[in-house]
C-alpha cells in the first residue's frame, strides 16, 4: 500500500501563535511531528505552510515544503492546494497529520491510510478511541462519533451522543450512562486525493457551522467516512500553552 502525508503548518495559530516552531527539547515542535510521519511508511511527507519563517526552519531539518496561500480557513483547504500543486493522481491516498501532534504514533498514520485503501466505498477515513471518563464525554472540546455496522460515521458532535434516555442528568453530570457507548474522535484523516478539491468546494453546511466540525460537511453531502478504532493512544496534542508545558514535562519524565 502506498500513501502520502501532508502536514499543514500554520504559524499564526489563534490560541498559541508560533507553536509549530516552539522549542521542544532542542527541536521545533513541527520537526517531532515530521520525524514520526516519516517513520509511518509514507512514500512522501510534505509540510504545507504559508509562512516563510516556517519554510526556512523546516527545510533546514530536511523536510520537503510546499508553500500555500495565506487565505485558507482550514488545514483541509491547504491539503487540497498541495494535491493540485504537486499534481498527485486522484486515487492517491493522502493522510493529514496535524503539525501540533508531535507524539502521534506512526502506526496510526499507517492504520488510517490502510483503512481507506481497504474500503472502496468511502473517500475518507479517520480514527476513534474509548473515553476514559464520563467527564470527558460531557466536555464539548472532545468530539464524539457514532458509527453504523460497517464502521461508517453516522454523525459527529460535541454533545454527548448517543444520549442515554435512561440516564439522569444532574448538576452537570450524567449518571447511569454506560461509558462504553461513547467513542472519542481522533482528528487524523486519510483522503483520496481526488476527493479533496471537491470537498473544499462545497460551502459549509448549517450543522458544520453550529458544531464547528468540518467533517459534518462530508456527511451532509451524502459521502461516507470510515471510522476505525485506533490501535493505540494518539499521544499529546498541543493547542494551548498548558499543553506545551505538559508535552515538555512528559518528555522530561521519559528521559
Buried (B, 14 or more C-beta within 10 A) or exposed (E): EEBBBBBBBBBEBEEBEBBBBBEBEEBBBBBBBBBBBBBBBBEBBBBBBBBEEBBEBBEEEEBEBBBBEEEBEEBBBBBBBBBEEBEBEEEBBBBBBBBBBBBBBBBBBBBBBBBBBEBEEBBBBBBBBEBEEBEBBBBEEBBBBBBEEEBBBEBBBBEBBBEBEEBEBEEEEBEEBEEEBBBBBBBBBBBBBBBBBBBBEBEBBEBBEEBEBBBBBBBBEEBBBBBBEBBEEBBBBBBEEEBBEBBBEEBEEEE
